[in-house]
Amino acid sequence: MNRWLLLLFFAGLTSCADPRATVVEETTDETPDEIDEQPTGATTVISETGGTLSSEDGLFPVEIPPFVLSQPIQLTIEAETPTGVPSSFSAISQGYTVQVDPSDAIPSEGAAIRVSFRLEEDIALANDFDSANIYSQRQTEEGVTPWSLQETSNDADTLALWSFVENTVQTFAVFVPVTCGCDTT
């Protein structure tokens, strides 16, 4: 059989791919136009095709799916000690503040951006992992909002918790209810 016929045959097969399939092969090295200063913490540029950034300690990733951004953004995660924790709860993780630049870059409506926590084994075992939840608070013009509960899923095998949020520009932490160490006898 002629080599050219064989080559044409295989070329024809590759062009018969499922037209409904969406293949994303484009990436961009573009950076947002108006980055004022170099932030501290873990930082990366996320394009319109999505991406993931983990905190410097690797315990808090943010996953942005494809096509929820209208422009590339610079995403930054900074670890901090949670403040203003309600007295009925105990923070069992660092707080992680997520920042986006340009600040007016808004994901598409209804976007499901995943934020996750992986707890270290000694912390998870010393606390009631099954009652752990992700909470968040935001900085507004009026000040910092109270901590609010995020719908949380968890996996005891991997000591991971996750939630899907529409807006990542906030601080996230894991809280458990405070249990009384009181002597009941």
Secondary structure, 3 states (H helix, E strand, C coil): CCHHHHHHHHHHHHCCCCCCCCCCCCCCCCCCCCCCCCCCCEEEEEECCEEEEECCCCCCEEEECCCCCCCCEEEEEEEECCCCCCCCEEECCCEEEEEEECCCCCCCCCCCEEEEEECCHHHHHHCCHHHCEEEEECEECCEECCCEECCCEEECCCCEEEEEECCCCCEEEEEEECCCCCCCC
